[in-house]
């Protein structure tokens, strides 16, 4: 089960970070697209739980075991996501947060924000920039971006695939 979680977790984490980074670099990134990518990539949990159920457990799996498989994949994928994101930030000289903040402020200006609203947005984004500069704050934030999506998919897989015995001719 650990090997299964490791393999599928690494694949899932790499798929999420590669597609997310490409969409960011191509300028088509959005929060919704990012979570859609995560949902699609985490659908591998269903494949892994079903594989574990059918091949290692004779077609029967308890919810707790199914959830544990999914959670293992989620943890590995989340760690891979964080590690590769940190590598990406280092390679790009940490420009992401500056570009992200610039896009937030540009959106506010385009929406016709008043000078007071812009000043408040600048103050808020300055706090965000300072927080993102600290790895002790950035790493958990990055982990939390992806982890709940994997937990949700793990729960769904655990309930969907529990005790579905495979028909066999013994």
C-alpha positions, 0 to 999 in steps of 0.5 A: 500500500505504501509503494502504491501511494508513493507511485501514484502520489508522485505521478499526481503531484507532478501532473498537477504542478506541471500543468498548473505551471504551464497554464501560469506560464501561458497566461491562462491560469486561474484559481478555478482552473487550478482546482479543476486540474487538481480534481482531475489529477486526484481522480487517480485515487479511484484507480489506485484504490480500485487496483489495491482492492482488486489485486491485493485484497481480493475485491473487498476493501473497507472504507478505512483502508480505501481512505488510507490509500487515498490519503497516502497518495494525497500526502505524497502528491502534496509534498511533491507539489510543494517541493516542485513549486519551491524549485520553480520559485527558486529557478524563477527568482521568486517573481511569482508573488510580485506578478500575482500582486501586480495582477490583483492590483491591475484587476482592482484598477480595471474594476474602477476601484477608488484611491482608498480601495487601491490603498487598502489593496496595496496594504493587503498585498504588502502583507501577502508579499511579506508572508510569502517571503517566509518559507515557514509561512509559504510552505504550509500555505502551498501544502494547504492549496492541494491537500484538501482536494485530495482528502475530498477525493479520498473520501469520495473514493472510500465511499464509492469503492467500499466492499464492491466485490469483484465477480470471480469464478473460484 
